[in-house]
Amino acid sequence: MHRKAVFALAGIFLAVALIVPPLIFILQADHDLDNLIIIRDNPGLATSSNGTITDQTTENHNTNLIYAAIIAVVFVVLFVITLFYGVNHPHPHIKSS
């Protein structure tokens, strides 16, 4: 692989590591807002057989935090490995005739 392609791939890994975790939290906040609007309009839905809406929201936040952390760690590691490979990639010597 060319060195430029390796660095481009490393850039993609870094972009994913920086963009996806905040995007997960933005989508979670949007989902929470939707739930609050539904509860405001239908107060009887504030509880379920498993607990209150607050318990469910906290569980969803914890799960999304774990997902975001795993995605960030995996893609940062991929970025570092790809960057290391791009810097230390041996090039075959071109023989001139």
Phi, psi and omega in degrees: 000142178291154181298323179296321179293322178295317179292327176294319177296320177298321177296322178295317178299319179294319179298318179296318180296330181268334186264318188293314180302313176296327178296322176300316181289326177295316179294325176295318179296322178295320178295319178297319178297318177299317179297319179295324178293319178296318180292324178298320181281333181228082185299338180291344181271006184290340178234157175224184182291338182267346181148190182278169178294331178294319177297317179295320180294318178297319178297318178296321179296316179296318179297316180292328175296318178295316178300315181296319179294317179296315180298316180297314182295315181298314183284332174291320177296316176299321177298313182295316179297315180294319178295318178298317178296320180294324180284320185260016182289121178284137178256136176291142180285136180275125180269127178263141182261000000 
